[in-house]
Amino acid sequence: MATLHNGVLMPMVGFGCAGYVRKPALLDALSVGYRLFDTAQAHEWYLEEEVGDAIAEGHVNRSELFLTSKLHPRDLGATRTLEAFPDSLRRLRTTYLDAFLLHYPRCFGTLCAKEPEGDWRAAWGALETLYARGEVRAIGVSNFGPAELQQLLDVAKVKPHLVQSWMDPLHAERPLRALCARHGVQFQAYSSLGTQHQTAINPVLRHPALNALAQQLGVTVAQVVLRWAVQHGAAVIPRSRQRAHMASSLDLEGFELSAAQMAAIDALDGTDARAVRVPPSPPKLCPDNDASCEKWVRVGVPPQPPTAARATAAPPTHPRRTTDHRHRTVRRRMRASASPTRASCTKCAPARVALATSARWSCEHAQSLEER
């Protein structure tokens, strides 16, 4: 747990809801043990109502949860901020928020259809009003640079409790974190697992140095990265739709990075993500969480490769006998038998498929053999 400078307790590991995370994944996150959920009013990336539905169905006491939402920059301004805030309460089905942040200091691109009523300074005054009313337990900002945060610290009546920004091993956000530390403001990292990089591969999860460290520690790369951030005092909000990944990202207490390991990860800061080169991953025989995949793993028999792969694979050969010759041998033995017996199709020999010697074959090669 992190203790904000007003005494409010906040989980160091929460669940990020960007990317249109839906109720089933959120219910999984609740059941795994997540209690902090980070969402926002920006429907371009978030669905607050899905979080509200999951909380209503998840049967977890509201007092155990830490709900964070963020103001859409189109609503910057003293009046509009106060008018927009209740929308989050309604969608999240709650009477208060644990944290409410300014999502961005300004509009950009096509994010806002029109200019907002005011700027981030006026909106911050509205957040201070909400805090004074007790409708939010903590206030803060997201995506503010060091210069803008310093300006806020200079004019704020209520110092921000929480600052949120992108942080991963290749983009460590050191100046902003240092400013937060000097003023006792809790830093919270998003996109810690490399999802901000616009590259062909994920340069964080696939980084050779991080993979080697994870193998050495017997944990996942995601756990190494999240543990690195937490040991730097940064709260984290990883996201996943896979229950197993959710659980591992929450399980960061069973190991600790040494000073040398922390320094090795710190040294990656500023690395060009495009320069990360790793060999391609081996092809999967079946997708993650696939029932048939789990079944063959238990019995030790791999599933059939995809049809396209089978079509292009070279058939097994014998140094002296062709596949056709082997099948002709089986057919001669079957015709010579006076009574029905059982034989094995030698093409299916690895699986030892038993075949009746009656009129029809019972393996996948039956039709082609009968037509010869």
N, C-alpha and C positions, 0 to 999 in steps of 0.2 A: 504493500500500500504506500502511496505517496501522500504526504500531508501538505495541502496547499497553505499559503501564508495566512489564510483566515481560519485554519484549523480543520477544514473539511478534508475528509479522507477520500482518496480516489485510487481505484485499482491501477497498478502499473501496467497491466496487460489487459487490453480491452478488445472488442470486436469491431472492426471497421465495416461499415455498411454501404460504402460506395460500390458502384457497378450494379445497381438494381438488385441487391440481395433480397430474396423473397422469404416468405414466412417459413417454409420447411427448413431452410438453412439456418434461419434465426432460432427456430425451436431447437435444432441440434446444438447450436452454440449455447443456448440456455442450459440444456441438459448436460452438456460437457462441463459447464461450470463458469462460463463467461458472465460477468455481471456489469461490465461497462460496455455500452453500445454507443458508437459514434455515428450520427446521421446528420442530415442537413435539409434545409428547405429547398435546395436546388434540385428540381426534378430532372435536370439534365443528367444527374448521376445518382440521386438518392430517392428512396421511397419511404418517407417517414411512416406512412400508414401501414406498411408491412411490418415495421418494428412494433407499432402499436398493437396490431393484430397478434403478433407473436407473444408480446408481453401479456395480453389479455388471456391467451390460451396457455401460456407457459406455467401458470400457477406459482410464480415467484413473487414474494412480497415486494411491493414497490420500494420499501425502505432498504432492501438489499441491492437495489439497482442504482447505477450511475448513468443517467441519460444525458448525452450531449447533443445539441443541435446547433446549427449555424444559420445566420441571417443571409438571405440572398442579397447580393450587392445591388440589385435593382431597388431594394427597399432601404437603402442608406438614407438617413435623415432622421431628425428628432421625432417627427410625427409618424412617418411610415414605419419606422422600426417598432414603435409601440403598437401600431395597428397589425403588423405582420406576426408579431410574437405569438398571439393566441392561436394562430394556425398550427403551430408546432404542438401546442398543448392538446388541441383537438385531435390531430392526427395520431399523436403518441398516446392518447387516452390517459392523460395525467394532469394533475393540477399544478405541477411545478417542474422545472428542469434543474438538473444538478449543475449543468454548465451550458451557457449560451455564448456563442462566439460570433464575431464578425468574420464571415467566410473569406472575404477579399476586401482590400482597402478601396477598390474601385471596380467599375465594370471594364470588361475588355472583350474584344472581338464582337461576336453576336450574342453574348450572354444576356444583355439587357436590351429590350425592345426600345426603350427610351431612357433618357438621362434620369438618374435618381433625384429624389427631392433635395438631398443634401449630400454631405461627404461623410467620411468615416468618423470625423471628430464629433459631428452632431449625433451620429448613430451611437458613438460611445457614451455620450451623455444619456441617451435613452437606455442603454444597458445598465448604467449606474442607477437609473430610476427603477428599473426592474429588480435590481439587486437590493435596493433599499426597501422595496415593497415585499421582499421575501419570495418573489416568484421564481427567482433563480438563486442557486446556492453559490455559484461562481461565475465569473465573466472573463472573457479573454478574446484573443484574435487568432486568425489563421492566415497563413500566406503573407504576413508582414515581414519585410526585410528589416535588418538592424536599424537603418536610419528611421524608418517609419515607427518602429517600436520605441526608439528613443524619443521621438516626438510625442508619442502617446504617453510614455512615462513622465514627460515634462508637464503635460497638461491634465492628466487624469486626476480626478478626486479620489477615485478608487483604483488602486494599482491593479493591473490585470493579474488574475490568478493563474491563467493557463495560456500558453502560446503553442500553437500547433504549426508544424511545417514539415516539409519533406526531408528525410534523413535516411541514408543508407551508407554502406561502407565506401562507396565511390563518390558520395555526395554527403559529407558528414555535417554540413551546416555549422561549422565551428564558431564563426563570429556571433551568430544569433544565439547559440546555446551559451556562449560565454556571457553575453549580455543578460540573458535570463538568469544565469547563476549569480551574477553580481547583484541583481535586484530581488533575488528570492522568488522568482517566477518559475513555475513548473513548465518544463518543455515536454511536449508530446509529439512523437514522430509518426508520420504517416508514410506509406509506400516504402517501408523499411526493407522489403524483400525484392526490390529492384524493378517494380512495375512502372516506374516513371520513365525508364530508358526506352527510347524508340529504336530498338535494335532487333536484329533477327533472332537473337537468343537473349535470355535473361542474363545479363552480365554479373548479377549478384549470385543467384542460385546456381549458376553454371561456372562460377569463377574457380579455376584450379586450386588456388590457395585456400579458399574457403571450403572447398570440397575435401581437400587433404586434411584440414583441421577438423572437419566434422567426422571424417573417418577415424582420425586419431582419438577423438573423444567418444566415439560411438553414439553420436547424435545426428540429427539432420542439419543440413546447411541452414535452414530457416531458424532452427533453434540456436545455432551459433550466432547468427546475425542479430536475432532478437535479444539474446543474452548480452551480446556486445553493447547494444543500445541501452539496455536496462542498467548494466554496470557503469555506463556513463551518466546515469541519472535520468535518462529519457524514458518516459512512458511510451508504450507502443500500442498500435491498434491494427494487428494483422487481420487479413480477411481470407476466408476460404469457404468453398461449398462442400468440401470433403470432411466428413466427421473426424477421420483419423488425423488429418492435417490440423484441424481445429484443436484437437486434444494435445498434439505434440507442441504446437505453438504456445499453448497455455502452460505446458510443463517445462518450466525453466529453472526450477529450484534444485534439481538433482545434480547439477554440475556448475562449475565456475571457471571462467577463463583466467589464466595466469596473466601477470603483467606483461610477459613476453608475447603471449598470444594476443592480448589487447593491442599492444604496440604494432604487431604484424598486421592486424586488421586496420588500425589507424593509418598505416602507411599506404593503404589503398585509396585514401581520399584524394580526389582529383584525377584518378585514373580515367583515361578515355574509355568509355564503355564500348566503343566500336573496336577497340584494340584487343578486347578479350577474345581469345581464340581457344576453343575447346573441341575435341573430337565429337562427332554427332552421337547422340544417345543410341544404344542398340534398339532395334524395333521391338515393340511390345507384342507379345503373342495374344494378348487380350487386353481390353481396356480396364482402367482402374475401377474397382468396386463391381466388377462383372461377376455374376453368380457362377457362370461356367468356369471362369478363371479360378475362382476360389476353390471350386470342386476339383479341378485337375491338379491344383497345387497340393491338395490334401492326399490324393491318391498317387501322385507322382507321375501322372501321364499327361504330357502336354496336349493342348487342344490342337485341332487341325489348323494350319496356317490359312490365311485368306485365299479365296479361290484364285485370285490373280497371281499370288505367289506360287500356288501349286502348278498353275499353267506354265509358268516360266521356269520352274525348277527342272533340272535335268533328272531323268528317271535313273534309278540305280541300275548298275550293269554288273555282269559277272565276267570274269576274265575270259571264259570260254563259251558261255551260254548267253543268248539274248533272252529278253523277257518273253518274246513270242515262243521261243523254244521251251522255256519252262512251262508255260501254259499248255503247250501241245503235249508235253510229257504228262501233265495231270490229266488231260482229257483222254489220252491213250489208256492210262491206268483205270480210269473210270469206266471206259467202254469194255475193258477186258474183264471187269468184275461181273460175276453171274448174279450176285445178290446186292441189294442196296447197302452201301457202306458209307463211311464219312471220309472226306479228304480235306486237305488244306490248300487254298489258293496260295501258291508260292509268292504271288505279288503282294498278298496280305500277310505273309509269314511273320513279320514282326509283331503283328497283333494276334497271330494264330487263330484266324477266323475259320471255324469249322464249316464245311459246306456239304450239304446233302447231295448224293449222287443220283438223285431223281432227275426228272426232265429239266428242271430249271436250277440255275445257280442262285445263291443267296447273298453274294457280295456285290460291291459296287462295280465290279468288272464283268458282271454276268452278261449284260446285253452285248457288249463288244465281243465277248468270246463266242456267244451263240451265233453271232452273225458271220463268223469266220468259217 
